[in-house]
Structure formats: C-alpha cells, structure tokens
Amino acid sequence: MQKLCTIKSNLIYGDVNVNYLQESDKKSQLNALLNSYNLFSIVQFPTRTYRNSISAIDNIFIDTTKIDNYEVIPAMNGLSDHDAQIINLNLNSLYNNKSHEYQTYFKRNINKYTMAEFQNSLSYESWDPVFDGNDVNKILNSFLNTYLRIFYATFPLKKINNENKTPCITKGIKTSCIQKRKLYFAYRNSTNPHIKRYYKHYCNILSKVIKEAKKCHYDNQIKNFTNKNKTTWSTVNKETHRETHSTNIKWCYY
C-alpha cells in the first residue's frame, strides 16, 4: 500500500494474477484496495488462454474520474498464452479548459489526529483469528478484513470539487498553463533542439508572469488590511505551506 501512495500516474497495468471474469474474494479485495486510490479495472475480455480454460488475469487500472475517453482492445501476438492489451487515451480531454478549472477527485483526510485515531482503533482489536489461525490464507484474509475495515472507517473518501479560486491566477495565465502542457508533450517526444529551447523559454516567461501576478496580488492584499503584520505572516505561511490544514495528505489522484 505504501508504494501505491507514491504513484504519480493515473494508470497502472500488468499481470495481477486475479481472474476478472469470475467473482472471487481475491477480486473483491484487489478492487477494494485499488478503488481506494481511484483506480478501476477496464479490461473485460479474456487475456489468457491455456488448454481449455480462459481467464482475464492481465488488467489495466485507470483513474476514471480523470480519464473518461479511452478505448482498450486485445492484441494477440502469439508469443505466449497471454495476450497483450492496447489502450488508446484521448489526452486532449485531460487538459481542456473545463477539466482544468473544475476538477473532481477523491481524497482521504490523513493527519496526526486521524492517524492517532487509526492506531487507537487497531490497538483495541483482539486479532485472535490472526494469531490463533493455522491456515495462511484465512489468516491473511482475516487480517485484511479487519485492517481495511478500520482504515476505511477512519479515513473515508471525500469528494472534492477542485475549483481554482486563486485570484492572482488570471484567465490568461490559465490559458498559458494549458498551452505549456501541450508544449511539454512535444518537448518530451521530440529530439529537435529548437523545440526544447522554445519550451524552456516559454516556461521561464510563464514563471516570471506568475511570480509578478502573485506579487501584485499580495501587495494589494496587504495594503487593504489594517493589520498588516498578521496579513503578511498569513501570506508567508500560505506560500510556505505552513497553514493549519497543511498536514492533510492528498493520496495519489494526480
């Protein structure tokens, strides 16, 4: 689970060794784990044929709250009894104006207080089925059922509508940021030095524009408040991420 927290992608894939053509405890447990990170299975066709049996143990999991325009198809390469899967993503839909300004995602409120509550709830469990069991599979299932039940109860998913409310980020800056993302794909996939120089130059200019916009916004904010010291320190704490709610952790939905 800790490795999943560091995922910076909206997609993972591979041989999960769980047959998604049949309902099972393993499938339910894997879905519960990945769904908590907003990752959902999209492969609904057989991916492996062995003798007289077919199964779907190779899968692709994506964040369907961010990626809603995709197509997945099988690719029979004849190299093994596993077929490949090809997914086509419409990346343009990820960076249009609407999805950039109004984005819905899910997060768990994890801070020192909820962590203390989680640890306290775990300490009150007897764990008798885990320590007294003899069957490894039953022991693992018992542990996961207890652990995940407490985890989901302590850290429930909350739906967040992420609307950009930063006054200093103007419509022009938002448009430039979207253009920067488009240029990044050209920069990443090209070996042309002119394209790479242009992208870096564009980033430098945009960075200066954003810094100047923030400076003007905070200067005006401080001038308009009577308690200038308090406003100044509030601005500093916000920019250095020292606000009281900064202990909240955004689980990997980006």
N, C-alpha and C positions, 0 to 999 in steps of 0.2 A: 504493500500500500504506500510506503514511503516513496518508492520510485515513481509511482503514479503521480504523486504530488509535484514532481519536477517536470512533468510533461509540458512542453511548450507548443504542442501541436494539437489540432482539432481532430486528429486521425491516428489510429494505431491498427496494425494488421498482423496476421501470422497464423500459424498452426496452434490453435488453443486447445486441441485435443478434447473438445467437447462437441458432441453431435447436436447441431442446432435444428435437425429435422425431427428430433424427438424431445418430448418434455422429460426433464430429469432434475434431480436435486443439484447436480453439478451446474447445469444450465441456469437454474434459478439463482444459485449462489454467485456465479460469474456475472450474470446480469445485474444482480443487486450491487455488486462491487463496482462494475463499470458505469452503471447508471448513476451512481453517486458522484461520478466525475463527468456527467453529461455525455457519456459515450454509449452509443446504441448500435446493436448489430443490424447490418443491412444486407447480408448475404442470405438468401432464402432458396438457394438451389444447391444440388449435390456438388461437392468439391472433391470427393474421393470415391473411387470405385475399386473394390477389392473382392475378387471372385464374384460371389452372387450378392454382395451387400453394397449399399451406397450410404454415404454419410456426408455431413457438412461440418467438418472439424476445422476447416480453414475459414477465417472470417475477417471482416473489416468492420471496425467500430469507429463511428464518427460522431461529432457533436452536431446533432440535427437542429439545435437551436441557432447555430451559426451557418451550417451548410445545409441548405434545403433544395439546392438544384444540383442533382448528381445522377449518374447512371452507372450501374455495376453489372458486368456481364462475365460469363465464364470464358476461359481461354484454354482449350485442350491442346497442350503442347506435346503430348506423347512421351515425355521424358521420365515420368513416374506415374504412380497411381493417384497422385494428387494433381488436380487441375489448378491453373492459375486463375486469379480474379483480376479484372481490369476495372478500375473506377475512373470515370470521367467527371471532373469537377468544373463547375462554372465559377471561376474565381472572381469574375467581374461582379457577381451578385454580392460578394462579400464586402465590396468597397464602394458601393453606391452611396449617395448622399443620405438616403433614408436610413440604411442599416448602420451607417457610421454615427449618425446623430442620435438615433433611438435604437438601442440595442438591449435585448432582454437576455439575461443569463441567470444562473442559479449560484448561490454561494452558501457556505456554512460559516456561522459566526464562531470562530475559534480564537479564544484569547485566554489569558491566565485564569480567568474566573470560570469559564466553561470547561477548561482543561482540569481545573481542580474538582469541579462537579463530576466530570467523567471519571477521574481517578477514584473519587469517593464512592461512586456507584459501583465501580469494579471491585472495590475492597469489600463491599457488602455481599458479594456473590460467594456462595459456598464452593462452587466449582467441583462438587462431588462427582458428577458424571465424567469430568475430565480426568481427575486423579484416580478414580476407582475403576475406570473402564479398562478393558483388555483389548478391544477391537480398535485399531488405529484409526480406521475410517470413521467410526462412531465417535471416537474421542475428538477428532478434528471437527466433525460436523457440530458436535455439542459446543465446542469452544467457539466456533464461528457464529453459531446461532446466538449464543449469549453475548459475545463481544459486539457483534453488529447490531443486536437489539438495543444495547446500551448506547452504542455510538450514534445510531440514527435518532434515538430519543434525546440525546444530549446536544447533538449538532444537526438539527433538522435543516433541510434545504429550504432556502427562502428565495422567492422570485424577485429579481431586481430589474427595474427598468432604468437602464443607464442613459440618462439624458445629459448631454453636455451642457452644464449650467455655468461654465466659467465665463464671466463677462468679457475678459480680455481676449478670448479666442473668437475672433470675428468670423463672419461667413467666408470672407476672402481667405483667411488662414485655414479654415476647414477645407476649402476647395484646393488649396495648395498642398495640404497634407494628403488628400486623396490622390492628387497628381504625383506626389512623392512616392506613394506606394506603387503606383503604376510604373514609375521610372525604376523602382527598385527591382521589379521583375526583369526589366530589360537589362539593368546593370548586372544582375546575378547570372543571367543566361547568355550574356554577350562577352566576347573577348576583344571587342573594339575599344581601344584606349580612349577615343573621343567620347563615347557613351559613358564610360566610367568617370572621366573628368567632369562631364556635364552633370552627372548625378551628384558627385561630391560638391560641385559648385552650387547646385540647386539646394542641397541640404544645408550648406553654410549660410546661404542667403536666408532661407526659411528660418533657421535657428536664430539669426540676428533679428529678424522681424518679430518672432515670438517673444524674445527677450525684451525688445523695445516695447511691445504691446503690454507685457506684464509690468514693466517699469512704469509706464504711463498710468496703468490701471491702479497700481498700488500707491503711486504718488497722489493721485486724485482721491483715493480712499482715505489715506492718512490726513490729507488736508481737510476733508469734510467731517472728520470726527474730532470732538473736543478732547477726548482722552487719547492723545497721540501716542503716548508710551504703550498703553495697552493695545492699541491697534497695530503698532509696529511689531510688538512681540507676538501678537496673534498671527500676523502675516509671516513672520520668521518661522514660527512653529508649523504653520501650514506648509510652507515651502520646504522645510527640512523634515516633514512627515513626523512631527512630534505631537500631533493632536491626540486627544484622549482616546479616540477610536482607532488610532493607527495600529493597535495590536491585532485588529481583525485581519485574518489571512484569507486572501482570495484563492480558493482552490482552483487548480489548473483548468479555467474555462476560457483561456485565451488562445 
